[in-house]
Amino acid sequence: MIRFFRKIRQSLLSEGKTGKYLKYAIGEIVLVVIGILIALAINNSNQNRVIQEKEQTYLNGLRAEFKISKLKLSELIEVNKSNFYGAKKLLEYISNKIESPSETQFSELLFNTFSSDISFNPNNSLLNEIINSGSLKDISNTDLRIQLTNWISTIEDVSKQENELGIQREKVLDIFRTNDNSLRTIFDLTGVNQEIGVQKMEQNISNLELLNSRKFENNILMFILTTNAMEKAHYEPLMEDLNSILKLIENEIK
């Protein structure tokens, strides 16, 4: 093809047709430029297609991750609520000197309220990979990019509050480590002893005297405050963020 064009140019020059030669040369240049532009357009189109396919792969993976995280958070909110209402019930027993729980009721309430640690562990493996590899730019929706970035810092804030809640929980449990109260009684009356293979005591030591302990009451109050703050100031806003992210992801998936 190049030889063909060269022969035409040489023929025009040899015949002295300079004007036609110039027009032909310009036309040839235009054709070359058009060819380059078409090639660039095809290349850009292929690159955009690859980026779009990559984005869709990321979006589908993120949707799966955030759905699992939503399930985890929903379950954790229920556990936190259960602990909150359990602690409030203990406070009612402390305040009401007339109606006292049985030893079994008290043991079950203590165990159910303070045996579960609170820790949100979202599935962020793909999100971390996207951020660390610099591929977050491949997410075309600006709002989604911002929310995905903010999600990581929000999780860190939630973790700090969970640590504070864990401290308040430990302060309640410390009463059984430092005083003459009996964890063994709680294990016996809640069936934990059977699960861990510990023989049941012939005579249980009562823990009901804790209902008259100011230290116990103060620790329960702090636990209630921290548990409530965990839900209202952290878990509920976190669930709103999670739902917002999922909605944006769903809108971008084709």
Secondary structure, DSSP 8 states (H G I E B T S, - for coil): -HHHHHHHHHHHHHTT-HHHHHHHHHHHHHHHHHHHHHHHHHHHHHHHHHHHHHHHHHHHHHHHHHHHHHHHHHHHHHHHHHHHHHHHHHHHHHH-SSS---HHHHHHHHHHHHSS--------HHHHHHHHTTGGGG---HHHHHHHHHHHHHHHHHHHHHHHHHHHHHHHHHHHHHSS--HHHHHHHHTHHHHHT----SS----GGGGG-HHHHHHHHHHHHHHHHIIIIIIHHHHHHHHHHHHHHHHH--
